[in-house]
């Protein structure tokens, strides 16, 4: 019995940490792409599975847009963009060079890896 419990806990922890790593890997894989392409892939529409109220199916997809909170041009020609997830504690900051290429991204908030 203890062996089965250990296997189940290892499996579940592997699933959860694998999801966190894949999200981080996905974010970093978009560095070097054009900002418009990055925004289209990541910020235009985001779908997540949610547990809903009793009057709806218990598991459904929820679609929403990220909210742009900052679009600022720096003196050296780079842009800083900030986006916020309207339904969770997650904000993402992008640094875009003069050619429109994403050179770095930062996530902030407890729900960014979920």
C-alpha positions, 0 to 999 in steps of 0.5 A: 500500500505504501509503495502504491501511495509513493508511486502515485505521489511521484507521478502527480508531482512529476506532472505538476512540475513538468507543467511548470517547466513546459510553461517556462520553456514555452515562454523562453522559446518565443524570445528572438521572434518578432513582437507581433508574432509573439503577441499573436501566439501568447497574448491574443487569446488564451484558453485555460480549463477551469472548474465552473459553477454548478449550473455549467459543465464541471470542466470547460474552456475559458477564453479571454484576452490579456490586457496591455497595461504598458506600451513605452518607448525608451530613449534608446529605441527599445520598447517595454510592453506589459500585459496582465492576465485579467483572471489571475495574478500574472503579469508579463513584461517584454523587452523589444528591440528597435527591429521589433524582436523580443529580446527578453521576457519576465513573468511576475505573479503567483499564477504565471506557472499554473 
